[in-house]
Amino acid sequence: MSIPPPVSSVQAEALAAGVLPPVEEVRPGIWTVAVPFRGGVPDATLAYVVEGADGSLAVIDPGGSGDGALDVLSEGFRAIGRAVEDVTLIAVTHLHADHLGAAAHVRRVSGAPVAMHAAEVRALEHERDDAEQDERDVRTWGVPEHLLGGVLAAWGTGRRIGSGATGAPVADLLLADGDVLPIPGRSIRTLWTPGHTGGHVCFVDEPDGLLFTGDHVLPRINSGIGLGGRTESNPLRDSLDSLAALAGFAAFEVCPGHEYRFRDVVSRGRELVRHRDERTRHVADALDRLDRPTLFEVASRVPFTGGIGALSGYLLGSALRQTAYHVDLLGRADEVRPV
Ligand SMILES: [Zn+2]
């Protein structure tokens, strides 16, 4: 896959060096603050701080709550001459702990409302039911006995999709497609982009030419699909539609949730579509060649990085779920034999 060049060389250099990039002013009154998660750098989440015309202060994806992230976030606010206590709006692209995790803390100290898509709130409320259903699914996939325990631990009832230990997740403001964030003097619009999770949103700042993409599109990482709650629709289909929805934003500077800012989200989106199409072809080929295979047998024919034999636990479960989405997209679910 070709990788888009960075707009922010500071962020790209920090990523290469394995250190957190410094706070950067992206546009007048808009900053990016990198916060660590899961053991820290280079796995940083990029939080964005947006100042309103009246001095109000929104934060898009405040990041995680562990690994010293809250301290780093506070330092970031200090670097721009403000404090976390000044925040007046917390807008979140999706429910994952590395984006939403700090929201409860920021809300507590600032009193700011948390804004999130309604589907994310539903997913958090239904987390336990979804996990039980996921566990029943996993048991039908034909995972070899010695690997089943690891997949169940990562994808069954033990799994936490949301903000985990940070306390009950809250949303004070439910976002829907097209909603404009309440930041005086700014015009930042919600763009619903399901796929990575069912209620994932991007934020479009037309006047500043910025597109905040969360985990929908990242410059180097091919982010996973269907990693929120269970959805009625096929997350793979959703993700392809959500990539198509970015067609008008080629000229925008992309502010992703990880890695570094880049340009031309349309080319990057095309690469992701090509990658997913290729997977679909491999799955179709496996179904053509095998007679009533299990899902595991289908996935064994798909060239996942390193091959499926190299995968276990979370990554194996993810590969199998992706395979199921491709089978479903092909309309060939009845050709797979549940165990
Ligand atoms: Zn995510």
Boltz pocket constraint, residues with backbone or C-beta under 6 A from the ligand:
constraints:
  - pocket:
      binder: B
      contacts: [[A, 94], [A, 96], [A, 196], [A, 215]]
      max_distance: 6.0
